[in-house]
Amino acid sequence: MIAELLPREVSAVEMFGDPDGTPDLFPEEAAVVARAVPKRRQEFATVRACARTALERIGGPRVPLLPGERGAPGWPPGFIGSMTHCTGYRAAVVAAAGRGLASLGVDAEPHEALRDPGVVEMVTLPGEREHLAKLAASHPRVRWERLLFSAKESVYKAWFPLTGRWLGFEEARIAFDPDAGAFTAELLVPGPVVDGVPIRRFAGRWLVRDGLLVTAIAVPAPRPVPAGGITG
């Protein structure tokens, strides 16, 4: 599913659930979840098995993938990536750094209404709530409020490796294109600067299938301006 939403240069691996037995972890990884409940240990191990396979497919090393600041996964030098897991689904996406992409962010959620109605107020801006109401009227089969939550999670996962800063739900405005399976995220605070170029919005894609919804963002690296500037 998730590979459909990302450029070809991204290596994507997904599992619909967990394999029999817990995938092997490096000792450093096992220490991170040593006191976690079995469900959490299983998710942690399975999504890292996905990530290691994705890395191996593009020549990456087999190394511990440890959570860093704010839980963001640490990738080996020269690689970027993102992980996600929810009930019935685990996925990891990886790309070589410096190959046209600056950052990746992915998220998966069950295709269900948010359990707490108050969450919608917490994660949306007034204009977004109007947008969701119109989408719900025209495309009622999609749980748009859950999709928006997922899109903002993908935004944050793409944002944090570029900035090292927190991004609140109210600091990005999401707009969906229901026919193209796409969305845009307008950053309402100063965005990351990549190779001297400020980024003001992210473009993402989404799909809903088999009781799941997934969102993905691939942030392109800015193209350098040729010496002498733009001509023609």
C-alpha positions as CSV (number, residue, x, y, z in Angstrom):
1,M,0.0,0.0,0.0
2,I,2.5,2.6,1.1
3,A,4.8,2.1,-1.8
4,E,2.1,3.4,-4.1
5,L,2.3,6.8,-2.4
6,L,6.0,7.4,-2.7
7,P,8.6,7.9,-5.5
8,R,10.4,5.0,-6.9
9,E,13.7,5.7,-5.2
10,V,12.0,5.0,-1.8
11,S,12.3,1.5,-0.5
12,A,9.1,0.5,1.3
13,V,8.3,-2.7,3.3
14,E,5.0,-3.4,5.0
15,M,3.5,-6.2,7.0
16,F,-0.2,-6.7,7.8
17,G,0.3,-7.8,11.3
18,D,3.2,-9.5,13.1
19,P,5.1,-12.7,12.0
20,D,5.0,-15.8,14.2
21,G,7.5,-15.1,16.9
22,T,9.2,-11.8,17.7
23,P,11.8,-10.7,15.1
24,D,15.3,-10.5,16.4
25,L,16.5,-7.2,17.9
26,F,19.9,-5.9,18.5
27,P,20.8,-5.8,22.2
28,E,20.6,-2.0,22.2
29,E,17.1,-2.1,20.7
30,A,15.9,-4.8,23.1
31,A,17.0,-2.6,26.0
32,V,14.7,0.1,24.8
33,V,11.6,-2.1,25.1
34,A,12.8,-4.3,27.9
35,R,10.0,-3.1,30.3
36,A,7.3,-2.6,27.6
37,V,4.2,-4.8,27.4
38,P,4.4,-7.7,24.9
39,K,2.3,-5.9,22.3
40,R,4.6,-2.9,22.3
41,R,7.7,-5.1,22.0
42,Q,6.2,-7.0,19.1
43,E,5.3,-3.8,17.2
44,F,8.7,-2.3,17.9
45,A,10.5,-5.4,16.6
46,T,8.3,-6.0,13.6
47,V,8.5,-2.4,12.3
48,R,12.3,-2.6,12.7
49,A,12.3,-5.8,10.7
50,C,10.5,-3.9,8.0
51,A,13.1,-1.1,8.2
52,R,16.1,-3.4,8.0
53,T,14.7,-5.1,4.9
54,A,14.0,-1.8,3.3
55,L,17.6,-0.6,4.1
56,E,19.1,-3.9,2.7
57,R,17.2,-3.5,-0.5
58,I,19.1,-0.2,-1.3
59,G,22.4,-1.3,0.1
60,G,22.1,0.0,3.6
61,P,23.8,-1.5,6.6
62,R,22.2,-3.9,9.2
63,V,22.5,-1.8,12.3
64,P,20.5,-1.0,15.4
65,L,17.7,1.5,14.7
66,L,17.2,3.3,18.0
67,P,14.6,5.9,18.8
68,G,16.2,9.3,19.4
69,E,14.8,12.7,20.5
70,R,11.0,12.6,20.8
71,G,11.0,9.0,19.7
72,A,12.1,9.7,16.1
73,P,13.9,6.6,14.7
74,G,17.7,7.0,14.1
75,W,18.8,6.0,10.6
76,P,22.4,5.1,9.6
77,P,24.4,7.9,8.0
78,G,23.5,8.5,4.4
79,F,19.9,7.4,4.8
80,I,16.5,8.9,5.6
81,G,13.3,7.2,6.5
82,S,10.1,6.9,8.5
83,M,8.2,4.1,10.3
84,T,4.6,3.6,11.3
85,H,2.5,1.0,12.9
86,C,-1.1,0.5,14.0
87,T,-3.4,-2.4,14.6
88,G,-2.9,-4.8,11.7
89,Y,-0.2,-2.9,9.9
90,R,3.5,-2.1,10.2
91,A,5.6,-0.2,7.6
92,A,8.9,1.4,7.1
93,V,10.2,3.5,4.2
94,V,13.8,4.4,3.5
95,A,15.8,6.3,0.8
96,A,19.4,7.2,0.3
97,A,20.1,10.8,1.4
98,G,21.2,13.2,-1.3
99,R,19.3,11.4,-4.0
100,G,16.7,14.0,-4.6
101,L,14.8,13.7,-1.3
102,A,15.3,15.6,1.9
103,S,12.9,13.8,4.3
104,L,10.2,11.2,4.5
105,G,7.1,11.0,6.7
106,V,4.5,8.2,6.8
107,D,1.6,7.3,9.0
108,A,-1.1,4.5,9.1
109,E,-4.3,4.5,11.1
110,P,-7.4,2.2,11.3
111,H,-10.1,3.6,9.0
112,E,-12.4,4.3,11.9
113,A,-13.8,7.4,13.6
114,L,-11.7,9.0,16.2
115,R,-12.8,7.6,19.5
116,D,-12.8,10.9,21.4
117,P,-14.8,13.7,19.6
118,G,-12.7,16.2,21.5
119,V,-9.6,15.1,19.5
120,V,-11.0,16.6,16.4
121,E,-11.1,20.0,18.1
122,M,-7.6,19.5,19.4
123,V,-6.0,18.6,16.0
124,T,-7.8,20.8,13.6
125,L,-8.1,24.5,12.8
126,P,-11.5,26.1,12.2
127,G,-11.0,26.3,8.5
128,E,-10.0,22.6,8.4
129,R,-13.2,21.7,10.2
130,E,-15.2,23.4,7.5
131,H,-13.1,21.6,4.9
132,L,-13.8,18.3,6.5
133,A,-17.5,18.9,6.7
134,K,-17.6,19.6,2.9
135,L,-15.6,16.5,2.2
136,A,-17.8,14.4,4.4
137,A,-20.9,15.6,2.5
138,S,-19.4,14.9,-0.9
139,H,-17.3,11.7,-0.1
140,P,-19.1,10.2,3.0
141,R,-17.2,6.8,2.8
142,V,-13.9,8.3,4.0
143,R,-13.3,9.1,7.7
144,W,-11.8,12.5,6.9
145,E,-11.1,13.5,10.5
146,R,-9.0,10.4,11.0
147,L,-7.3,11.0,7.7
148,L,-6.4,14.6,8.7
149,F,-5.0,13.3,12.0
150,S,-2.8,10.8,10.0
151,A,-1.7,13.6,7.5
152,K,-0.6,15.8,10.4
153,E,1.4,12.8,11.9
154,S,3.1,12.4,8.5
155,V,3.8,16.1,8.4
156,Y,5.5,16.0,11.8
157,K,7.6,12.9,10.9
158,A,8.8,14.7,7.8
159,W,9.4,18.0,9.6
160,F,11.3,16.9,12.7
161,P,14.4,15.4,11.0
162,L,14.8,18.7,9.1
163,T,14.3,21.0,12.1
164,G,14.8,19.1,15.3
165,R,11.8,21.1,16.6
166,W,8.3,20.3,17.8
167,L,5.4,21.1,15.4
168,G,1.9,21.5,16.9
169,F,-1.3,20.3,15.2
170,E,-2.3,24.0,14.9
171,E,0.9,24.9,13.1
172,A,0.1,23.2,9.8
173,R,-3.0,23.6,7.7
174,I,-4.1,20.5,5.7
175,A,-6.2,20.6,2.5
176,F,-7.2,17.3,0.7
177,D,-7.8,16.7,-2.9
178,P,-10.3,13.8,-2.7
179,D,-10.1,12.8,-6.4
180,A,-6.3,12.8,-6.7
181,G,-5.6,11.1,-3.4
182,A,-3.4,14.0,-2.5
183,F,-3.0,16.7,0.2
184,T,-1.0,19.8,0.9
185,A,0.2,20.9,4.3
186,E,0.8,24.7,4.6
187,L,3.3,25.4,7.4
188,L,2.1,28.2,9.6
189,V,5.4,28.7,11.3
190,P,8.8,29.3,9.7
191,G,9.6,26.1,7.9
192,P,12.8,24.1,7.5
193,V,15.6,25.5,5.4
194,V,17.2,22.9,3.1
195,D,20.3,23.8,1.1
196,G,19.5,27.4,1.8
197,V,15.9,27.2,0.5
198,P,13.0,27.7,2.9
199,I,10.2,25.1,2.7
200,R,6.8,26.5,3.3
201,R,4.6,23.6,2.5
202,F,4.7,19.8,2.1
203,A,2.9,17.8,-0.5
204,G,1.6,14.3,0.4
205,R,-0.6,11.5,-0.9
206,W,-3.1,9.2,0.8
207,L,-5.2,6.1,0.3
208,V,-7.9,4.1,2.1
209,R,-8.0,0.4,1.7
210,D,-8.8,-2.8,3.6
211,G,-9.9,-1.0,6.8
212,L,-6.7,1.1,6.9
213,L,-5.8,4.6,5.8
214,V,-2.2,5.6,5.1
215,T,-0.6,9.0,4.4
216,A,2.9,9.7,3.1
217,I,5.1,12.7,2.4
218,A,8.4,12.8,0.4
219,V,10.0,16.2,0.8
220,P,12.1,16.9,-2.4
221,A,15.6,18.3,-1.9
222,P,15.7,21.8,-3.6
223,R,17.4,21.8,-6.9
224,P,20.5,24.1,-6.9
225,V,20.3,27.1,-9.1
226,P,23.0,27.0,-11.9
227,A,25.8,29.5,-11.6
228,G,24.8,32.7,-13.3
229,G,21.1,32.3,-12.2
230,I,18.0,31.4,-14.3
231,T,18.1,32.3,-17.9
232,G,15.7,31.8,-20.8
